[in-house]
């Protein structure tokens, strides 16, 4: 038992001093498709890439002429999350508008690395995490002919509710439950360019996250592409 405790402590210290990174979080668009009118029901499908692919779905509804509600989610091999928020939007001109949203992001992350040291030989480390991130985000959107430009800036406070490290060495498994993870302040600027037509939008976006937590990877970017359409137009057409 004494040997097991000493070995677990050694593995934990080794993990924190390792040069490897473990995917725990990658930036996501908090509002997948903005609205600018009451009654709009924007629906979006996207695929993003940071270190792994993620597939996303989002809805945003213009509840009043200035208030919107949104919900979205994404899933991939190393990341999955859901988001909900309420927002305020205002048209600045026929071609531009701004918005502000406040909400919560709940997600899970997974990472797996293989390491080798002269003392232990080869070993595998698996990290799983669960987090809650309240956030506020601001956006400015403008249209030039058939191109829409979206600029966003998001501020969030990430709190890990679960952080487990599983290490496998010589067919033995050691689990370290880290219970004291300092909450992180996340700042995410983003830009998106969308092509507009009568059916909807096709877009390309980039979100940057400059925050890292020691050797645990809160990945620095997310590149995503997708499309969206205003379902309220289709519903009106059917009527």
Secondary structure, 3 states (H helix, E strand, C coil): CHHHHHHHHHHHHHHHHCCCCEEEEECCCCCCCCCCCCCCEEEEEEEEECCCEEEEEEEEEECCCCEEEEEEEEEECCEEEEEEEEEEEEEEECCEEEEEEEEEEEEEEEEEEEEEECCCEEEEEEEEEEEEEEEEEEEEEEEECCEEEEEEEEEEEEEEEEEEEEEEECCEEEEEECCCCCCEEEEEEEEEEEEECCCCEEEEEEEEECCCECCEEEECEEEEEEEEEEHHHHHHHHC
